[in-house]
Amino acid sequence: MLIILLFKPTWLLNNENLGVVGDDMSYWLHASTMAFDLDFDYTNDYSFDSFIYHEETNTPYHSPGSGYASAIFVKIFSLFDPVSQLNEIRNNPVGSYALLGYFFGSLVFCYLGFYYFNKLLNEKKIAINKKIIFLIILSGTLAHFVTNRFLMAHSFEFFLVVFILYVFETKDSIAHKFNFAPLALAYFLLSITRPSTFIFTLCLFGVYYKKFRYGKGNVVYNLITFSALVYIYIFLAQKLYNQNSFLLNLRQNNTTAGISEDINFEWIINGFLESFNLIFSPSMGILWSAPIIIFGIICLILNKKYINNLNLFQKLSLFAYFFGCLLVLYVWQGREASFGQRLLIGIIPYCAYQVCIYFNNKNTKILIPFISISYLGSLFLYSSSNLTLQYGTTLWNTVIDWAAEDYFFFLVSEIFKFENVASMFSRTVFFIDGIFLTNVFENSSIVDSLEPGRKSRFLNFVEIYNNLEVSYFILLNFILFYFSFYLEKLTRK
Protein backbone atom coordinates (compact mmCIF):
# COMPACT_ATOMS: atom_id res chain seq x y z
CA MET A 1 0.00 0.00 0.00
CA LEU A 2 2.74 2.49 0.96
CA ILE A 3 4.60 1.85 -2.29
CA ILE A 4 1.51 2.09 -4.51
CA LEU A 5 0.62 5.50 -3.07
CA LEU A 6 3.90 6.97 -4.32
CA PHE A 7 2.89 6.49 -7.97
CA LYS A 8 1.84 9.71 -9.70
CA PRO A 9 0.39 9.69 -13.24
CA THR A 10 1.83 13.11 -14.09
CA TRP A 11 4.24 11.99 -16.82
CA LEU A 12 2.27 8.91 -17.81
CA LEU A 13 -1.16 10.46 -18.35
CA ASN A 14 -1.60 14.05 -17.19
CA ASN A 15 0.98 16.09 -19.10
CA GLU A 16 -0.05 17.35 -22.52
CA ASN A 17 3.32 16.20 -23.88
CA LEU A 18 6.92 15.61 -22.82
CA GLY A 19 8.09 18.90 -24.25
CA VAL A 20 10.98 19.27 -26.67
CA VAL A 21 14.04 20.17 -24.58
CA GLY A 22 13.46 18.13 -21.43
CA ASP A 23 15.48 15.17 -20.17
CA ASP A 24 12.38 12.98 -20.23
CA MET A 25 11.84 13.50 -23.96
CA SER A 26 15.47 12.66 -24.71
CA TYR A 27 15.33 9.32 -22.92
CA TRP A 28 12.02 8.53 -24.58
CA LEU A 29 13.45 9.23 -28.05
CA HIS A 30 16.35 6.85 -27.37
CA ALA A 31 13.88 4.13 -26.41
CA SER A 32 11.41 4.76 -29.25
CA THR A 33 14.14 4.86 -31.91
CA MET A 34 15.41 1.48 -30.81
CA ALA A 35 11.92 0.04 -30.30
CA PHE A 36 10.28 1.30 -33.48
CA ASP A 37 13.25 1.33 -35.89
CA LEU A 38 15.73 -1.16 -34.39
CA ASP A 39 18.66 1.11 -35.31
CA PHE A 40 20.85 3.95 -34.03
CA ASP A 41 19.86 6.41 -36.75
CA TYR A 42 17.88 9.42 -35.49
CA THR A 43 18.27 11.70 -38.50
CA ASN A 44 14.78 11.31 -39.98
CA ASP A 45 12.88 10.20 -36.89
CA TYR A 46 11.68 13.63 -35.74
CA SER A 47 12.28 17.32 -36.33
CA PHE A 48 12.64 19.37 -33.16
CA ASP A 49 14.31 22.77 -33.13
CA SER A 50 16.40 22.62 -29.97
CA PHE A 51 20.02 22.78 -28.85
CA ILE A 52 19.76 19.41 -27.05
CA TYR A 53 19.90 17.50 -30.35
CA HIS A 54 23.19 16.87 -32.14
CA GLU A 55 23.52 19.11 -35.17
CA GLU A 56 24.48 16.29 -37.54
CA THR A 57 23.05 13.07 -36.11
CA ASN A 58 19.89 14.54 -34.51
CA THR A 59 20.63 12.40 -31.42
CA PRO A 60 19.51 13.78 -28.03
CA TYR A 61 22.50 14.82 -25.93
CA HIS A 62 21.31 12.79 -22.93
CA SER A 63 22.95 9.38 -22.58
CA PRO A 64 21.03 6.54 -24.27
CA GLY A 65 21.65 3.59 -21.92
CA SER A 66 18.39 3.56 -19.97
CA GLY A 67 16.36 4.27 -23.10
CA TYR A 68 17.92 1.35 -24.96
CA ALA A 69 17.40 -0.90 -21.94
CA SER A 70 13.70 0.04 -21.82
CA ALA A 71 13.20 -0.33 -25.58
CA ILE A 72 12.17 -3.99 -25.35
CA PHE A 73 9.30 -3.07 -23.00
CA VAL A 74 8.30 -0.12 -25.20
CA LYS A 75 8.25 -2.45 -28.22
CA ILE A 76 6.09 -5.09 -26.53
CA PHE A 77 3.56 -2.63 -25.11
CA SER A 78 3.43 -0.64 -28.37
CA LEU A 79 1.81 -3.67 -29.99
CA PHE A 80 -1.40 -2.46 -28.31
CA ASP A 81 -1.09 0.95 -30.01
CA PRO A 82 -2.41 1.46 -33.56
CA VAL A 83 0.47 1.09 -36.03
CA SER A 84 -0.69 4.20 -37.86
CA GLN A 85 -0.14 6.29 -34.71
CA LEU A 86 3.44 5.22 -33.90
CA ASN A 87 5.01 8.30 -35.51
CA GLU A 88 2.69 10.53 -33.49
CA ILE A 89 3.50 8.52 -30.36
CA ARG A 90 7.21 9.00 -31.01
CA ASN A 91 6.67 12.78 -30.85
CA ASN A 92 4.18 12.68 -27.98
CA PRO A 93 3.75 9.35 -26.15
CA VAL A 94 1.60 10.59 -23.24
CA GLY A 95 -1.28 8.18 -22.67
CA SER A 96 0.08 5.53 -25.05
CA TYR A 97 0.71 1.86 -24.31
CA ALA A 98 4.30 2.38 -25.47
CA LEU A 99 4.91 4.88 -22.67
CA LEU A 100 3.26 2.49 -20.23
CA GLY A 101 5.85 -0.03 -21.39
CA TYR A 102 8.64 2.39 -20.48
CA PHE A 103 7.04 2.81 -17.05
CA PHE A 104 6.92 -0.96 -16.66
CA GLY A 105 10.62 -1.11 -17.55
CA SER A 106 11.43 1.45 -14.86
CA LEU A 107 9.69 -0.71 -12.26
CA VAL A 108 11.44 -3.85 -13.53
CA PHE A 109 14.88 -2.27 -13.13
CA CYS A 110 13.99 -0.93 -9.70
CA TYR A 111 12.82 -4.39 -8.65
CA LEU A 112 16.01 -5.99 -9.99
CA GLY A 113 18.02 -3.51 -7.95
CA PHE A 114 16.23 -4.55 -4.78
CA TYR A 115 16.44 -8.20 -5.81
CA TYR A 116 20.23 -8.11 -5.96
CA PHE A 117 20.45 -5.99 -2.82
CA ASN A 118 18.33 -8.57 -1.00
CA LYS A 119 20.52 -11.31 -2.46
CA LEU A 120 23.59 -9.47 -1.13
CA LEU A 121 22.14 -9.30 2.38
CA ASN A 122 21.24 -12.99 2.32
CA GLU A 123 24.66 -14.11 1.09
CA LYS A 124 26.35 -11.96 3.73
CA LYS A 125 23.94 -13.37 6.34
CA ILE A 126 22.89 -9.91 7.50
CA ALA A 127 19.79 -10.00 9.70
CA ILE A 128 17.88 -6.73 9.51
CA ASN A 129 14.34 -5.41 9.15
CA LYS A 130 14.22 -5.38 5.35
CA LYS A 131 10.92 -3.52 5.18
CA ILE A 132 12.47 -0.53 6.92
CA ILE A 133 15.66 -0.72 4.83
CA PHE A 134 13.78 -1.03 1.55
CA LEU A 135 11.55 1.90 2.47
CA ILE A 136 14.40 4.21 3.43
CA ILE A 137 16.14 3.36 0.15
CA LEU A 138 13.04 3.91 -1.98
CA SER A 139 11.18 6.71 -0.23
CA GLY A 140 12.08 10.21 -1.26
CA THR A 141 14.40 10.88 -4.18
CA LEU A 142 14.59 7.39 -5.72
CA ALA A 143 10.82 6.86 -5.56
CA HIS A 144 10.24 10.07 -7.48
CA PHE A 145 12.38 8.86 -10.37
CA VAL A 146 10.91 5.37 -10.39
CA THR A 147 7.19 6.03 -10.06
CA ASN A 148 6.78 9.62 -11.26
CA ARG A 149 9.57 10.82 -13.56
CA PHE A 150 10.18 7.26 -14.63
CA LEU A 151 11.63 8.29 -18.00
CA MET A 152 14.80 9.46 -16.30
CA ALA A 153 17.81 7.14 -16.14
CA HIS A 154 17.91 6.68 -12.36
CA SER A 155 15.98 3.43 -12.01
CA PHE A 156 18.35 1.69 -14.43
CA GLU A 157 21.31 3.42 -12.77
CA PHE A 158 20.17 2.11 -9.37
CA PHE A 159 19.97 -1.45 -10.68
CA LEU A 160 23.41 -1.31 -12.30
CA VAL A 161 25.13 0.10 -9.21
CA VAL A 162 23.48 -2.48 -6.95
CA PHE A 163 24.58 -5.26 -9.29
CA ILE A 164 28.15 -3.93 -9.36
CA LEU A 165 28.22 -3.81 -5.55
CA TYR A 166 26.76 -7.33 -5.39
CA VAL A 167 29.50 -8.75 -7.63
CA PHE A 168 32.28 -6.97 -5.76
CA GLU A 169 31.02 -8.09 -2.35
CA THR A 170 30.01 -11.68 -3.03
CA LYS A 171 32.56 -13.00 -5.53
CA ASP A 172 35.91 -14.26 -4.25
CA SER A 173 37.70 -13.66 -7.55
CA ILE A 174 36.55 -10.73 -9.66
CA ALA A 175 39.05 -11.73 -12.34
CA HIS A 176 37.33 -15.07 -12.94
CA LYS A 177 35.86 -14.88 -16.43
CA PHE A 178 32.32 -15.67 -15.28
CA ASN A 179 32.50 -12.81 -12.76
CA PHE A 180 34.47 -10.31 -14.83
CA ALA A 181 32.16 -10.48 -17.87
CA PRO A 182 28.92 -9.45 -16.10
CA LEU A 183 30.80 -6.85 -14.04
CA ALA A 184 32.36 -5.35 -17.16
CA LEU A 185 28.98 -5.37 -18.92
CA ALA A 186 27.38 -3.54 -15.98
CA TYR A 187 30.12 -0.91 -16.06
CA PHE A 188 29.71 -0.55 -19.83
CA LEU A 189 25.97 0.01 -19.48
CA LEU A 190 26.56 2.49 -16.66
CA SER A 191 29.03 4.40 -18.85
CA ILE A 192 26.35 4.98 -21.50
CA THR A 193 23.64 5.64 -18.91
CA ARG A 194 25.12 7.94 -16.26
CA PRO A 195 28.71 8.89 -17.23
CA SER A 196 29.36 10.77 -13.98
CA THR A 197 28.22 7.80 -11.88
CA PHE A 198 30.36 5.52 -14.03
CA ILE A 199 33.47 7.61 -13.31
CA PHE A 200 33.24 7.68 -9.51
CA THR A 201 32.03 4.06 -9.36
CA LEU A 202 35.33 3.07 -10.98
CA CYS A 203 36.86 3.85 -7.57
CA LEU A 204 35.31 0.63 -6.27
CA PHE A 205 37.96 -1.26 -8.22
CA GLY A 206 40.45 0.26 -5.80
CA VAL A 207 38.35 -0.73 -2.79
CA TYR A 208 38.09 -4.35 -3.95
CA TYR A 209 41.41 -4.71 -5.81
CA LYS A 210 42.48 -7.62 -3.58
CA LYS A 211 39.83 -9.76 -5.27
CA PHE A 212 41.62 -9.58 -8.62
CA ARG A 213 43.47 -12.87 -8.71
CA TYR A 214 44.23 -13.86 -12.30
CA GLY A 215 44.44 -17.43 -13.48
CA LYS A 216 45.96 -18.42 -16.80
CA GLY A 217 42.59 -19.24 -18.33
CA ASN A 218 41.04 -15.87 -17.50
CA VAL A 219 43.49 -13.32 -18.91
CA VAL A 220 42.75 -13.87 -22.60
CA TYR A 221 38.99 -14.24 -22.05
CA ASN A 222 38.82 -11.03 -19.98
CA LEU A 223 40.96 -9.15 -22.50
CA ILE A 224 38.59 -10.16 -25.30
CA THR A 225 35.57 -9.13 -23.20
CA PHE A 226 37.12 -5.77 -22.33
CA SER A 227 38.20 -5.08 -25.92
CA ALA A 228 34.76 -5.95 -27.29
CA LEU A 229 33.02 -3.59 -24.87
CA VAL A 230 35.48 -0.77 -25.60
CA TYR A 231 34.89 -1.27 -29.33
CA ILE A 232 31.10 -1.15 -28.89
CA TYR A 233 31.43 1.94 -26.69
CA ILE A 234 33.49 3.85 -29.26
CA PHE A 235 31.29 2.64 -32.13
CA LEU A 236 28.14 3.92 -30.41
CA ALA A 237 29.76 7.21 -29.40
CA GLN A 238 30.87 7.81 -32.98
CA LYS A 239 27.52 6.77 -34.40
CA LEU A 240 25.48 8.95 -32.05
CA TYR A 241 27.70 11.96 -31.36
CA ASN A 242 30.71 11.78 -33.70
CA GLN A 243 32.91 11.51 -30.61
CA ASN A 244 34.95 8.77 -28.97
CA SER A 245 33.17 9.02 -25.62
CA PHE A 246 29.69 9.50 -24.23
CA LEU A 247 29.23 13.10 -23.16
CA LEU A 248 32.33 13.23 -20.94
CA ASN A 249 33.38 16.53 -22.52
CA LEU A 250 31.07 19.08 -20.90
CA ARG A 251 31.82 21.75 -23.49
CA GLN A 252 30.87 19.53 -26.42
CA ASN A 253 27.61 18.45 -24.78
CA ASN A 254 25.00 21.15 -25.35
CA THR A 255 23.10 20.16 -22.20
CA THR A 256 26.17 20.92 -20.06
CA ALA A 257 28.03 23.50 -22.16
CA GLY A 258 26.37 26.39 -20.31
CA ILE A 259 27.45 25.28 -16.86
CA SER A 260 30.96 24.39 -18.03
CA GLU A 261 31.60 28.11 -18.57
CA ASP A 262 31.00 28.77 -14.86
CA ILE A 263 33.11 25.92 -13.51
CA ASN A 264 36.30 26.98 -11.80
CA PHE A 265 38.06 26.34 -8.51
CA GLU A 266 36.22 29.17 -6.75
CA TRP A 267 32.85 27.87 -7.96
CA ILE A 268 33.56 24.40 -6.53
CA ILE A 269 34.83 25.84 -3.22
CA ASN A 270 31.64 27.90 -2.93
CA GLY A 271 29.69 24.70 -3.44
CA PHE A 272 31.73 22.95 -0.77
CA LEU A 273 30.91 25.76 1.67
CA GLU A 274 27.23 24.92 1.23
CA SER A 275 27.75 21.39 2.60
CA PHE A 276 25.81 22.19 5.77
CA ASN A 277 22.83 23.23 3.66
CA LEU A 278 23.26 20.12 1.52
CA ILE A 279 22.57 18.03 4.61
CA PHE A 280 20.11 20.06 6.68
CA SER A 281 18.37 22.56 4.39
CA PRO A 282 14.55 22.27 4.16
CA SER A 283 15.08 22.93 0.45
CA MET A 284 15.79 19.26 -0.31
CA GLY A 285 18.61 18.64 2.16
CA ILE A 286 19.79 15.02 2.04
CA LEU A 287 18.75 14.29 5.61
CA TRP A 288 15.13 14.80 4.58
CA SER A 289 15.02 13.77 0.92
CA ALA A 290 17.47 10.82 1.00
CA PRO A 291 18.34 10.02 4.64
CA ILE A 292 19.85 6.67 3.67
CA ILE A 293 22.92 8.55 2.39
CA ILE A 294 23.57 10.38 5.67
CA PHE A 295 22.99 7.25 7.73
CA GLY A 296 25.19 5.31 5.32
CA ILE A 297 28.14 7.67 5.81
CA ILE A 298 27.67 7.67 9.59
CA CYS A 299 27.44 3.87 9.68
CA LEU A 300 30.54 3.54 7.49
CA ILE A 301 32.49 5.53 10.09
CA LEU A 302 31.03 3.40 12.89
CA ASN A 303 31.75 0.10 11.11
CA LYS A 304 35.22 -0.18 12.65
CA LYS A 305 35.70 -3.81 11.64
CA TYR A 306 34.90 -3.00 8.00
CA ILE A 307 37.23 0.02 7.97
CA ASN A 308 40.05 -1.78 9.76
CA ASN A 309 40.08 -4.46 7.06
CA LEU A 310 40.95 -1.82 4.46
CA ASN A 311 44.53 -0.78 3.79
CA LEU A 312 45.57 2.79 2.98
CA PHE A 313 45.04 2.42 -0.77
CA GLN A 314 41.55 0.99 -0.25
CA LYS A 315 40.65 3.80 2.15
CA LEU A 316 41.87 6.39 -0.34
CA SER A 317 39.82 4.70 -3.07
CA LEU A 318 36.75 4.79 -0.83
CA PHE A 319 37.34 8.47 -0.10
CA ALA A 320 37.68 9.15 -3.84
CA TYR A 321 34.40 7.28 -4.41
CA PHE A 322 32.44 9.57 -2.10
CA PHE A 323 34.36 12.70 -3.03
CA GLY A 324 33.79 12.03 -6.73
CA CYS A 325 30.06 11.74 -6.21
CA LEU A 326 29.88 14.89 -4.09
CA LEU A 327 32.07 16.76 -6.59
CA VAL A 328 29.34 16.30 -9.20
CA LEU A 329 26.94 18.06 -6.82
CA TYR A 330 29.41 20.84 -6.08
CA VAL A 331 29.73 21.44 -9.82
CA TRP A 332 26.01 21.43 -10.63
CA GLN A 333 24.80 23.19 -7.47
CA GLY A 334 21.11 22.50 -8.00
CA ARG A 335 20.95 23.29 -11.71
CA GLU A 336 19.85 19.72 -12.42
CA ALA A 337 16.43 20.80 -11.04
CA SER A 338 15.05 17.75 -9.32
CA PHE A 339 13.11 16.45 -6.35
CA GLY A 340 15.88 15.70 -3.86
CA GLN A 341 19.51 15.23 -4.83
CA ARG A 342 19.20 12.86 -7.78
CA LEU A 343 22.91 13.05 -8.58
CA LEU A 344 23.55 11.06 -5.39
CA ILE A 345 21.40 8.08 -6.37
CA GLY A 346 24.55 6.31 -7.52
CA ILE A 347 25.87 5.98 -3.95
CA ILE A 348 22.58 4.93 -2.33
CA PRO A 349 23.30 1.16 -2.66
CA TYR A 350 26.71 1.38 -0.98
CA CYS A 351 25.33 3.63 1.77
CA ALA A 352 22.41 1.25 2.32
CA TYR A 353 24.83 -1.66 2.57
CA GLN A 354 26.81 0.13 5.28
CA VAL A 355 23.58 0.79 7.19
CA CYS A 356 22.73 -2.90 7.00
CA ILE A 357 26.18 -3.91 8.25
CA TYR A 358 25.89 -1.60 11.24
CA PHE A 359 22.31 -2.53 12.12
CA ASN A 360 22.89 -6.26 11.71
CA ASN A 361 20.86 -7.89 14.51
CA LYS A 362 20.03 -4.42 15.89
CA ASN A 363 16.85 -2.39 16.25
CA THR A 364 16.25 -0.05 13.31
CA LYS A 365 13.44 2.07 14.81
CA ILE A 366 15.69 5.13 14.82
CA LEU A 367 15.30 5.21 11.02
CA ILE A 368 11.49 5.40 11.07
CA PRO A 369 11.12 9.19 11.67
CA PHE A 370 13.42 9.96 8.75
CA ILE A 371 11.63 7.46 6.52
CA SER A 372 8.35 9.17 7.42
CA ILE A 373 9.66 12.60 6.46
CA SER A 374 11.11 11.54 3.12
CA TYR A 375 8.04 9.42 2.34
CA LEU A 376 5.59 12.23 3.07
CA GLY A 377 7.76 14.61 1.06
CA SER A 378 7.44 12.36 -1.96
CA LEU A 379 3.77 11.57 -1.33
CA PHE A 380 2.65 15.22 -1.16
CA LEU A 381 4.68 16.47 -4.11
CA TYR A 382 2.51 18.65 -6.42
CA SER A 383 -0.30 18.78 -3.82
CA SER A 384 -0.10 22.57 -3.32
CA SER A 385 1.64 25.67 -4.61
CA ASN A 386 4.21 25.37 -1.82
CA LEU A 387 4.78 21.64 -2.25
CA THR A 388 5.99 21.67 -5.82
CA LEU A 389 9.00 22.56 -7.95
CA GLN A 390 8.87 26.17 -9.10
CA TYR A 391 10.96 29.29 -9.66
CA GLY A 392 13.02 29.88 -6.55
CA THR A 393 16.29 29.51 -4.67
CA THR A 394 17.96 26.15 -4.12
CA LEU A 395 19.94 25.09 -1.06
CA TRP A 396 23.03 26.15 -3.04
CA ASN A 397 21.66 29.71 -3.24
CA THR A 398 21.31 29.35 -6.99
CA VAL A 399 18.09 30.55 -8.61
CA ILE A 400 16.43 28.14 -11.05
CA ASP A 401 13.01 27.57 -12.61
CA TRP A 402 12.34 24.29 -10.78
CA ALA A 403 13.48 24.73 -7.19
CA ALA A 404 11.97 23.21 -4.04
CA GLU A 405 12.56 26.22 -1.84
CA ASP A 406 11.79 25.46 1.85
CA TYR A 407 9.87 22.36 0.73
CA PHE A 408 10.18 20.37 3.94
CA PHE A 409 9.49 23.47 6.02
CA PHE A 410 6.15 23.91 4.25
CA LEU A 411 5.47 20.17 4.42
CA VAL A 412 5.02 20.32 8.21
CA SER A 413 1.93 22.52 7.94
CA GLU A 414 0.64 21.73 4.46
CA ILE A 415 -0.03 18.01 5.05
CA PHE A 416 -2.72 18.87 7.59
CA LYS A 417 -4.81 20.90 5.15
CA PHE A 418 -7.76 18.99 3.74
CA GLU A 419 -7.43 20.44 0.24
CA ASN A 420 -3.82 19.27 0.07
CA VAL A 421 -4.72 15.78 1.25
CA ALA A 422 -7.43 15.69 -1.42
CA SER A 423 -4.96 16.97 -4.01
CA MET A 424 -2.47 14.29 -3.00
CA PHE A 425 -5.12 11.58 -3.24
CA SER A 426 -6.17 12.81 -6.70
CA ARG A 427 -2.69 11.85 -7.92
CA THR A 428 -2.86 8.23 -6.83
CA VAL A 429 -3.95 5.10 -8.66
CA PHE A 430 -6.83 4.71 -6.21
CA PHE A 431 -8.30 7.98 -7.46
CA ILE A 432 -7.88 6.80 -11.05
CA ASP A 433 -9.70 3.59 -10.11
CA GLY A 434 -12.48 5.53 -8.40
CA ILE A 435 -13.01 7.75 -11.44
CA PHE A 436 -12.90 4.89 -13.92
CA LEU A 437 -15.15 2.51 -11.98
CA THR A 438 -17.60 4.90 -10.31
CA ASN A 439 -18.87 8.47 -10.46
CA VAL A 440 -18.54 9.06 -6.73
CA PHE A 441 -15.82 11.71 -7.03
CA GLU A 442 -17.11 13.85 -9.87
CA ASN A 443 -20.58 14.06 -8.34
CA SER A 444 -19.27 14.96 -4.92
CA SER A 445 -20.17 18.34 -3.43
CA ILE A 446 -16.50 18.67 -2.52
CA VAL A 447 -15.72 19.38 -6.18
CA ASP A 448 -17.86 22.51 -6.16
CA SER A 449 -16.04 23.77 -3.08
CA LEU A 450 -12.67 23.72 -4.81
CA GLU A 451 -11.08 26.97 -5.94
CA PRO A 452 -11.41 27.53 -9.72
CA GLY A 453 -7.84 26.52 -10.59
CA ARG A 454 -7.98 23.26 -8.66
CA LYS A 455 -11.49 22.50 -9.88
CA SER A 456 -10.35 22.90 -13.49
CA ARG A 457 -7.40 20.54 -12.98
CA PHE A 458 -9.63 18.08 -11.15
CA LEU A 459 -12.17 17.97 -13.98
CA ASN A 460 -9.35 17.59 -16.49
CA PHE A 461 -8.05 14.56 -14.56
CA VAL A 462 -11.57 13.13 -14.48
CA GLU A 463 -11.89 13.42 -18.26
CA ILE A 464 -8.49 11.78 -18.84
CA TYR A 465 -9.19 8.86 -16.52
CA ASN A 466 -12.73 8.31 -17.81
CA ASN A 467 -11.38 8.04 -21.35
CA LEU A 468 -8.86 5.31 -20.54
CA GLU A 469 -9.29 2.07 -22.45
CA VAL A 470 -10.31 -0.88 -20.29
CA SER A 471 -7.19 -2.82 -21.25
CA TYR A 472 -4.95 0.16 -20.37
CA PHE A 473 -6.70 0.56 -17.02
CA ILE A 474 -6.26 -3.13 -16.20
CA LEU A 475 -2.60 -3.14 -17.28
CA LEU A 476 -1.76 -0.06 -15.21
CA ASN A 477 -3.32 -1.51 -12.07
CA PHE A 478 -1.77 -4.92 -12.64
CA ILE A 479 1.70 -3.41 -13.08
CA LEU A 480 1.49 -1.29 -9.93
CA PHE A 481 0.04 -3.97 -7.67
CA TYR A 482 2.33 -6.66 -9.08
CA PHE A 483 5.42 -4.51 -8.48
CA SER A 484 4.34 -3.56 -4.97
CA PHE A 485 3.43 -7.13 -4.03
CA TYR A 486 6.68 -8.68 -5.24
CA LEU A 487 8.85 -5.91 -3.82
CA GLU A 488 7.25 -6.45 -0.42
CA LYS A 489 7.62 -10.20 -0.86
CA LEU A 490 11.40 -9.74 -1.20
CA THR A 491 11.51 -8.40 2.35
CA ARG A 492 10.24 -11.77 3.62
CA LYS A 493 13.03 -13.79 1.99
Secondary structure as GFF3:
##gff-version 3
##sequence-region A 1 493
A	DSSP	alpha_helix	2	5	.	.	.	ID=ss1
A	DSSP	pi_helix	10	14	.	.	.	ID=ss2
A	DSSP	alpha_helix	23	32	.	.	.	ID=ss3
A	DSSP	pi_helix	33	37	.	.	.	ID=ss4
A	DSSP	alpha_helix	65	78	.	.	.	ID=ss5
A	DSSP	three_ten_helix	83	85	.	.	.	ID=ss6
A	DSSP	alpha_helix	86	91	.	.	.	ID=ss7
A	DSSP	alpha_helix	97	123	.	.	.	ID=ss8
A	DSSP	alpha_helix	130	138	.	.	.	ID=ss9
A	DSSP	alpha_helix	141	143	.	.	.	ID=ss10
A	DSSP	pi_helix	144	148	.	.	.	ID=ss11
A	DSSP	alpha_helix	154	170	.	.	.	ID=ss12
A	DSSP	alpha_helix	177	191	.	.	.	ID=ss13
A	DSSP	alpha_helix	195	201	.	.	.	ID=ss14
A	DSSP	alpha_helix	204	207	.	.	.	ID=ss15
A	DSSP	three_ten_helix	209	211	.	.	.	ID=ss16
A	DSSP	alpha_helix	216	241	.	.	.	ID=ss17
A	DSSP	alpha_helix	257	260	.	.	.	ID=ss18
A	DSSP	alpha_helix	265	272	.	.	.	ID=ss19
A	DSSP	alpha_helix	275	280	.	.	.	ID=ss20
A	DSSP	alpha_helix	286	289	.	.	.	ID=ss21
A	DSSP	alpha_helix	291	302	.	.	.	ID=ss22
A	DSSP	alpha_helix	304	308	.	.	.	ID=ss23
A	DSSP	alpha_helix	312	332	.	.	.	ID=ss24
A	DSSP	three_ten_helix	342	347	.	.	.	ID=ss25
A	DSSP	alpha_helix	348	358	.	.	.	ID=ss26
A	DSSP	three_ten_helix	365	367	.	.	.	ID=ss27
A	DSSP	alpha_helix	368	379	.	.	.	ID=ss28
A	DSSP	beta_strand	390	393	.	.	.	ID=ss29
A	DSSP	beta_strand	399	403	.	.	.	ID=ss30
A	DSSP	alpha_helix	407	414	.	.	.	ID=ss31
A	DSSP	alpha_helix	418	425	.	.	.	ID=ss32
A	DSSP	alpha_helix	429	437	.	.	.	ID=ss33
A	DSSP	alpha_helix	445	449	.	.	.	ID=ss34
A	DSSP	alpha_helix	452	466	.	.	.	ID=ss35
A	DSSP	alpha_helix	470	490	.	.	.	ID=ss36
###
